[in-house]
Amino acid sequence: MDELLARAMQGVDPDDPGAALRIFSNLMGLVPWWNLIAWQVFFVVVGALLGWWRGRTTAGIVGALLLGPFGWVVPFLPKRAPPAPPAGAGPQPPPLPGSKKR
């Protein structure tokens, strides 16, 4: 811990008003960014493959982007059903001519 603190405080004057920003910058310089990016790309690719296999590619990609490997379960979650019309709403009007039903 002392080594990390020494590396974070390297070149920082604690009395300087911008010391916190400099410490933050030093800490961000210690992060292995390329490894983190490579792992995230791997997580997204696996999420896309799992989503494609389950017929929910977008859900797999978004789940992996937001949650990493925990997002791999998102394509396996049940799909949400469309909301039912209210009970007292009465009959639905016919579709407009020329419109396609989805």
KEKOL-997886 format. One record per residue (C-alpha): x, y, z; chain; residue number from 1. Coordinates in Angstrom, 1 decimal. Layout:
N
X:Y:Z:A:NUM
...
***
This chain:
102
0.0:0.0:0.0:A:1
2.9:2.3:0.8:A:2
4.3:1.7:-2.7:A:3
1.0:2.6:-4.4:A:4
0.7:5.7:-2.3:A:5
4.2:6.7:-3.1:A:6
3.5:6.3:-6.9:A:7
0.3:8.2:-6.6:A:8
2.0:11.1:-4.8:A:9
5.0:11.2:-7.2:A:10
5.5:14.8:-8.3:A:11
2.6:16.2:-6.2:A:12
2.8:19.1:-3.9:A:13
0.1:18.4:-1.2:A:14
-0.4:22.2:-0.7:A:15
-1.2:22.8:-4.4:A:16
-4.9:23.4:-5.1:A:17
-4.7:20.9:-8.1:A:18
-3.1:18.1:-6.1:A:19
-6.2:15.9:-6.1:A:20
-6.4:16.1:-9.9:A:21
-2.7:15.3:-10.2:A:22
-3.1:12.3:-7.8:A:23
-6.0:11.1:-9.8:A:24
-4.0:11.4:-13.0:A:25
-1.1:9.4:-11.5:A:26
-3.5:6.7:-10.4:A:27
-5.1:6.5:-13.9:A:28
-1.6:6.1:-15.3:A:29
-1.1:2.9:-13.3:A:30
-4.2:1.2:-14.7:A:31
-3.5:-1.4:-17.4:A:32
-5.9:0.0:-19.9:A:33
-5.1:-2.3:-22.9:A:34
-5.8:-5.3:-20.8:A:35
-9.1:-3.9:-19.6:A:36
-10.1:-3.1:-23.2:A:37
-9.1:-6.5:-24.5:A:38
-11.1:-8.2:-21.7:A:39
-14.2:-6.1:-22.4:A:40
-14.0:-6.9:-26.2:A:41
-13.8:-10.6:-25.2:A:42
-16.9:-10.2:-22.9:A:43
-18.9:-8.5:-25.7:A:44
-18.0:-11.1:-28.3:A:45
-19.0:-14.0:-26.0:A:46
-22.2:-12.1:-25.1:A:47
-23.0:-11.6:-28.8:A:48
-22.4:-15.3:-29.5:A:49
-24.7:-16.3:-26.6:A:50
-27.3:-13.8:-27.7:A:51
-27.1:-15.0:-31.3:A:52
-27.5:-18.6:-30.1:A:53
-30.6:-17.6:-28.1:A:54
-32.0:-15.3:-30.8:A:55
-31.4:-12.2:-28.8:A:56
-28.1:-10.8:-30.1:A:57
-28.7:-7.2:-29.0:A:58
-29.6:-8.3:-25.5:A:59
-26.3:-10.3:-25.3:A:60
-24.2:-7.3:-26.5:A:61
-25.8:-4.7:-24.2:A:62
-25.7:-7.1:-21.2:A:63
-22.0:-7.8:-21.7:A:64
-21.2:-4.1:-22.3:A:65
-23.0:-3.0:-19.1:A:66
-22.3:-6.0:-16.8:A:67
-19.2:-7.7:-18.3:A:68
-19.3:-11.5:-17.9:A:69
-22.4:-11.2:-15.5:A:70
-24.3:-9.9:-18.6:A:71
-24.0:-13.3:-20.3:A:72
-27.2:-14.3:-18.5:A:73
-29.3:-11.6:-20.1:A:74
-30.0:-13.5:-23.3:A:75
-31.3:-16.4:-21.1:A:76
-33.8:-14.3:-19.2:A:77
-37.4:-14.6:-20.4:A:78
-38.6:-12.0:-23.0:A:79
-41.0:-9.4:-21.7:A:80
-44.6:-9.9:-23.0:A:81
-46.3:-6.9:-24.5:A:82
-48.7:-5.2:-22.1:A:83
-52.3:-6.3:-22.2:A:84
-55.0:-3.7:-23.0:A:85
-56.9:-2.4:-20.0:A:86
-60.0:-4.5:-19.0:A:87
-62.5:-1.7:-19.6:A:88
-61.0:-0.4:-22.7:A:89
-63.6:-2.0:-25.0:A:90
-62.9:-3.2:-28.5:A:91
-59.9:-2.1:-30.4:A:92
-60.4:0.0:-33.6:A:93
-59.7:-1.6:-36.9:A:94
-56.2:-0.9:-38.4:A:95
-56.0:1.9:-40.9:A:96
-56.0:1.0:-44.6:A:97
-52.6:0.4:-46.0:A:98
-50.9:-0.1:-42.6:A:99
-49.2:-3.4:-41.8:A:100
-49.9:-5.2:-38.6:A:101
-46.7:-6.0:-36.6:A:102
***
